[in-house]
Every structure is written in structure tokens, then in C-alpha cells.
């Protein structure tokens, strides 16, 4: 039979809240944010290169204009990420100043994620829509029937909408996670 006293002594307890723990947590949060931004910036370079290639290689003025709009949208998204989500160095503050810095960073990231549909998803839509319309009206795959080609285009549109929906869902989940961290900090006050 298990000794109740040893179970009591060996149970996991909540982490003690210290300034060192908050500083470490804030730095870890900033590192993760920085890594995520680097991935986003790398993906943006790739997307700009691909759509730049499309402008050069694909026929049809609507597809070319849509590709150019996609590039403009991605550059706008990158600018917004730099403005809204850029990482700030964790200051060497003590006490309430450090807690307040971390709280403000969490609030800033939460607010950026809340409004991301406006500055992250919306800029991608006009270029993609124009490319789809150009593909629908100007370009058709050689050797395929027009009806089959339109079905493929419609399927691509559905896939793009699903991808945008998944991105939005991930942003909503991020808001909830950040809000939980903010609430935990608020409980320390």
C-alpha cells in the first residue's frame, strides 16, 4: 500500500512566481515570436519570388495583375507584421516594471492576432481572386474541356478558402492562449 505522506510530499506543486521566472518566461515568449516572424519573412520571400515568376511566365493580363496584387498584398502583410508583431527586447527591469512589460507584450500580441483577419488575411484575397478570374475567363488548360477546367478552378478556390479559414482558426486559438497568459498575470496583481 502506498504511503499517503510520501504521495503528499512528492506531488507536483505550482511553480513559484519569481521575477526570474517572469523574466525567463518573457524571454522565451520573445524568442518564439522572433522565430515565428523569421519563418513568416522567409515564406514571404518565397511567395514574392513565386508570384514574380508567375508575372513573367504565365499568360493573361488578369493572371499577371493578380500575381502583382498578391505581391503587393504580401509586402503589406510583412509591413504590418513588422509594425504590429515585431519583438521588443526584454528590459532589465525589476519588480512591477518587468511584469508590466511582459503584460504589455502579451496584450500587443493578442491585439495583433485579434485583428489579423484585417491585415493578414484580407490583403491576400484580391490578388488570389483576380488570378482565379483570369484563369476562369482568359486561360484554359490545353487538352481539357472547359467544364473540367472550371471544376478544377472551383476546387482550387475551395481549397484556398479552407486554408484561409484554418489560418483564421489558428489566430483565434492564439488569441485565447494569449488571453489565458494575460489572465494569469492579472491574477498576480
Buried (B, 14 or more C-beta within 10 A) or exposed (E): EEEEEEEEEEEEEEEEBEBEEBBEBBEEBBEEBEEBBEEBEEEBEEBBEEBBEBBEEBEBEBBBBBBBBBBBBBBBBBEBBEEBBEBEEBEEBEEEEBBEBBBEBBBBBBEBBBBBBEBBBBBBBBBBBBBBBBBBEBBBEEEEEEEEBBEEBEEBBEEBEEEBEEBBEEBBEBBEBBBEBBEEBEEEE
